Amino acid sequence: MTTRARLGLGAAAGLTALAAFATGLAATTPAAARPAPPAVPTAVASAPRFLSPRELPPHRASDWYGGPVRSGTPRPLPFCYEAALPGVASRYRKFWTDYDTNAEQVTVVARDVARAKSLAAWFNRAITTCAARAEANDPDVTAELRRYGRLSVEEGADVYGVHISHEATSSDIHLFSVGRDGRTVTVLRWGQMGDFRSAQVPDFKRTTRHAVNKLY
């Protein structure tokens, strides 16, 4: 199913402009319009495992590289679901290639299953409203959401695509997934210059399955 707010305008540029836009999107959304995400503990007894670089969707001209697993909130804030992060309770790992393609995985262990379900729903809401919020915050932006369905892995994982085009500046495609295993929620994002024709959806779904299965 496709959700389109307006026809996109093609553009060519790097992800630098989009990163700046994403940061601005988080900053310009009024705090009152962003209710606090479900509470989660600041420390967890068992740390879930993260993807390794070789488990990301293959890049045709580069290896993947990965940074260390860190505690806290990624900087810059993740595009689309930045307002949903519960701060210091999250852990994350960033990935990149020799070109513009990059990715990140953020994982949160909630206090119980009910809170984890609520947190997963919060992440899904943030991603599915991302295109509309992007256009509302910048008249030069056109955005489109596509839903790629739910994967049967552990308690399930939802997959999405978001294309963002900034007039005369950039055109970028992002894939997202939100998966849950018990009281643990993980969010994946993959992005590069391009549009939906550039999206490695089957590869990303395989990566998502692996990420959720690998948590424990």
C-alpha positions in Angstrom: 0.0 0.0 0.0 1.3 3.5 -0.9 0.7 6.8 0.9 1.6 9.8 -1.2 1.1 13.4 0.0 2.2 15.0 -3.2 4.1 14.1 -6.4 7.8 14.0 -5.8 10.3 16.4 -7.5 13.5 14.7 -8.7 16.7 16.0 -7.3 20.4 15.0 -7.0 22.6 15.6 -4.0 24.1 13.9 -1.0 22.6 12.8 2.3 24.2 15.8 4.1 21.3 18.0 3.2 18.8 15.4 4.3 20.6 14.9 7.6 20.3 18.6 8.3 16.7 18.5 7.3 16.0 15.6 9.7 17.6 17.4 12.6 15.5 20.5 11.8 12.4 18.4 11.6 12.9 17.1 15.1 13.7 20.6 16.4 10.7 22.3 14.8 8.1 19.8 15.9 6.5 21.4 19.0 7.3 19.5 22.2 3.6 19.6 23.1 2.8 17.7 19.9 5.1 14.9 20.8 3.8 13.0 23.9 6.4 11.1 25.8 7.2 7.5 24.6 6.5 4.6 27.0 8.8 4.5 30.0 11.6 2.0 29.9 14.4 1.2 32.4 17.8 2.9 32.2 19.6 -0.4 32.8 18.9 -3.9 31.6 20.1 -7.2 32.8 20.6 -8.9 29.5 22.0 -7.0 26.5 20.6 -8.1 23.1 23.0 -8.7 20.2 23.3 -6.4 17.2 23.9 -7.0 13.5 27.4 -7.2 12.1 28.3 -5.3 8.9 28.3 -8.3 6.7 24.6 -8.9 7.6 23.4 -5.6 6.0 21.9 -5.6 2.5 24.9 -6.1 0.1 26.3 -3.0 -1.6 27.3 -3.5 -5.2 30.6 -1.6 -4.9 31.6 -1.5 -1.2 32.0 -3.4 2.0 29.9 -2.4 5.0 31.6 -1.1 8.1 30.3 -0.8 11.6 31.0 1.3 14.7 30.8 0.0 18.3 27.6 -0.7 20.1 26.9 2.4 22.2 24.4 3.3 25.0 22.2 6.3 24.7 20.7 8.2 21.8 22.4 8.3 18.3 23.6 11.7 17.2 22.4 13.1 14.9 18.9 11.8 15.9 17.6 9.1 13.7 15.5 10.3 10.7 11.7 9.8 11.0 11.5 8.2 14.5 13.7 10.6 16.4 10.9 11.8 18.8 10.1 8.2 19.8 13.5 7.4 21.3 13.4 6.9 25.1 16.9 8.4 25.6 19.5 6.6 27.7 17.6 3.3 27.8 18.4 2.7 24.1 21.6 1.2 22.6 22.6 1.6 19.0 25.1 0.7 16.3 25.9 2.7 13.1 27.0 1.3 9.8 28.3 2.8 6.6 29.9 2.1 3.2 32.5 3.8 1.1 29.7 5.6 -0.7 26.5 7.3 0.4 24.7 4.2 1.7 24.4 4.0 5.5 22.3 2.3 8.2 21.7 2.1 11.9 20.1 -0.3 14.4 18.6 1.0 17.7 17.4 -1.5 20.4 15.5 -0.9 23.6 14.7 -3.4 26.3 11.5 -2.5 28.1 10.5 -3.3 31.7 7.8 -5.8 30.5 6.1 -7.1 27.4 3.2 -4.7 27.6 5.6 -1.7 27.6 7.5 -3.3 24.7 4.3 -3.6 22.7 3.5 0.0 23.4 7.0 1.1 22.4 6.9 -0.8 19.1 3.5 0.8 18.3 5.1 4.2 19.1 8.0 3.6 16.7 5.6 2.4 14.0 3.4 5.5 14.4 6.5 7.8 14.1 7.6 6.1 10.9 4.2 6.0 9.2 3.6 9.7 9.9 7.1 10.7 8.8 6.3 11.7 5.2 3.4 13.9 6.2 5.4 15.6 9.0 8.3 16.2 6.6 6.0 18.0 4.1 4.3 20.0 6.8 7.6 21.3 8.1 9.1 22.3 4.7 7.1 23.4 1.6 10.1 22.5 -0.6 9.9 18.8 0.5 7.8 16.1 -1.1 7.6 12.7 0.6 6.1 9.3 0.2 5.5 6.3 2.5 5.2 2.7 1.3 4.3 -0.2 3.6 6.0 -3.5 2.8 4.1 -5.6 5.2 4.7 -7.6 8.4 7.3 -10.3 8.7 6.6 -13.4 10.7 9.7 -13.4 13.0 9.5 -13.7 16.8 6.7 -11.3 17.8 6.7 -9.8 14.3 8.4 -7.0 12.4 6.9 -4.2 10.2 8.8 -2.9 7.1 8.4 0.5 5.5 10.0 2.7 2.8 10.1 6.5 2.9 11.3 8.7 0.0 12.2 12.3 0.7 12.8 14.8 -2.1 14.0 18.3 -1.4 13.5 20.7 -4.3 16.8 21.3 -6.1 18.8 19.7 -3.2 18.4 16.0 -2.6 16.4 12.8 -3.3 16.9 10.0 -0.8 15.3 6.7 0.0 15.1 5.1 3.4 13.9 1.6 4.5 12.7 1.0 8.1 11.7 -1.9 10.2 10.3 -2.3 13.7 10.7 -5.7 15.3 10.0 -7.2 18.7 11.2 -10.2 20.6 9.4 -10.4 24.0 10.2 -7.2 25.8 12.9 -6.1 23.4 12.2 -3.8 20.4 14.7 -3.1 17.6 14.5 -0.5 14.8 16.5 -0.7 11.6 17.1 2.1 9.1 18.9 1.8 5.7 19.3 4.8 3.5 21.0 6.2 0.4 20.6 8.6 -2.5 17.8 7.6 -4.9 14.2 6.7 -4.9 12.0 3.6 -4.5 13.7 2.0 -7.6 16.9 2.0 -5.5 15.4 0.3 -2.5 16.8 -3.1 -1.7 13.5 -4.3 -0.1 14.0 -8.1 -0.3 17.6 -7.8 1.1 16.3 -5.5 3.8 13.6 -7.9 4.8 16.2 -10.7 5.1 18.4 -8.4 7.3 15.4 -7.5 9.4 14.6 -11.2 10.0 18.2 -11.9 10.9 18.3 -8.8 13.3 15.2 -9.9 15.2 16.2 -13.6 15.4 19.7 -12.5 16.5 18.6 -10.4 19.5 18.7 -13.5 21.8 
